[in-house]
């Protein structure tokens, strides 16, 4: 890992560079993605098959997996993995049931009835990556909150769905699984084809092509956000265990060569111990090459010197995963601004959040937690404002409404009010 102390000339520069890590170079793939989107929009299922053959060198056969195929996969799953999936699903469901929103109606002091109606989105498309690793956990983490919200139909797109992914789809209550990946999957969900019904929102992370496609179809459908590489920021004080810190860093580094394993600590000695421990643990990792590349290219330790500076760094970097291996994690967390998911204390590995803790592990990356939130029930509902005046309430507000309307030069607005309000002397 590269190490920067607060007194180094490059310390602030590296922080500034990392704070802008979310500026993905979508332009490099946009032309190819636009061609795929246009082709799917024009030729439907035929384009889905031909593009998959051209890019992946295979035909998606079958293209669609129905509920019976998912149930068969679940039945064939070994007892241990099945129990783990079902345990995780129960905890994810229980957590997200606490996020349910209620419709509200009330009458204010002026006699106007106001409120909002909460309605689940009708149809959701979940994208699950299928590149260097399979993530049945992501299927649970995206689909279960949608089901808790009351979404009527949830479909999944993923390339080459494995038995584990199909089993997770069965547990999560997904209606259909499509053997589609990359931009072609996003196109199918956004535009619809004879085989793939158009959805109202697409959620789930993917590679640069998926992210670019989601950006380009936004407006035609909703999206959860633009995901980038996974990242973790570990804050470790002088009492932290270097072996544990290194293990947490590598838990994200093994995802992808582009992942960000980042450390903020109080002393150079701790940074050196962690760096040595990372190198030692790398040697026995099955995904050593991937994790080593992430550490080499993006692994950085900042020696902040004290808790105040460490909190500033954590807030500035606005990490997807924030692990606090400090003596008083709750007190430290209170001083940090943006973070996607916070893991408080020595006994809270980020891996718990990935699988069984309960909150969805679908999180904003690249600093987007400054303005975005983890995936949850709120992502799968929409709200309708409700307004109801009676004659007396409108009379109370009529003057203010017509004044505003004429201030903006909108005479018809004012007349629409006056048509409802009796003129002086009228009943």
FENGIZI-V192661 format. One record per helix or strand of 2 or more residues. SS is the DSSP state (~ for helix, > for strand). FROM is the first residue (numbers start at 1). TO is the last residue. If there is no record, write none. Layout:
# FENGIZI-V192661
((SS,FROM,TO) (SS,FROM,TO))
This chain:
# FENGIZI-V192661
((>,2,5) (~,11,19) (~,27,43) (~,45,56) (>,64,65) (~,67,76) (~,79,97) (>,104,107) (>,113,120) (>,123,127) (~,136,149) (>,153,157) (~,163,172) (>,176,178) (~,182,191) (>,201,203) (~,208,217) (>,221,223) (>,231,236) (~,242,253) (>,260,265) (~,268,282) (~,288,298) (>,300,303) (~,307,317) (>,321,325) (~,329,333) (>,341,344) (~,350,355) (~,368,370) (~,377,380) (>,381,388) (~,391,407) (~,411,418))
